[in-house]
Amino acid sequence: MTRRRSRSLTLAAATLAALLLAAVASADDGSRADVRVERSCTAQSSIRLRVRAEHDDPLRVDIDVRTPRGGAKWAVSVVHERRLARSMTRRTRSSGSFSVRFTMADWPGPDTVVARAVGPRGEVCRAAVTVDVS
């Protein structure tokens, strides 16, 4: 492999890693925001948190957990601005994943949303985003 190609592959891998690890926020005129983050959990699972907001509308929250084990029970909690907003249990489908979708109030200023899921054998998934619709 040439040195130039090696550098290109390294740069591409670093860019991909940065995109996967960083929250990606896209806003058009400031009245809409869509923030996403995907994280690895303490074992083999991953969690993805997406919060969408439009000016004067509730926040739309999507949580997806992917795990290699189907039928497992998970405890999910969502904290909005350091206050418990939702708490629930879910079972993974045979594919080994589950999704949670709901809306909650959009408070003035930036909103921080933290999703935490605890699965079998104490596996913990955590993802956090901050969304601001000005």
MORAJO-V944248 format. One line per field, one symbol per residue. phi: phi as a letter, one per 40 degrees, with the letter a starting at -180 (. if undefined). Layout:
phi->???
//
This chain:
phi->.ccccccccccccccccccccccbbbbccgcaabbbabbcccbccabbbbbbabdgbccbbbbbbbacbcgccbcbbbbbfgbccaaabbbccccgbabbbabacccdgcbbbbbbbbbcfgcbbaabbbbbbc
//
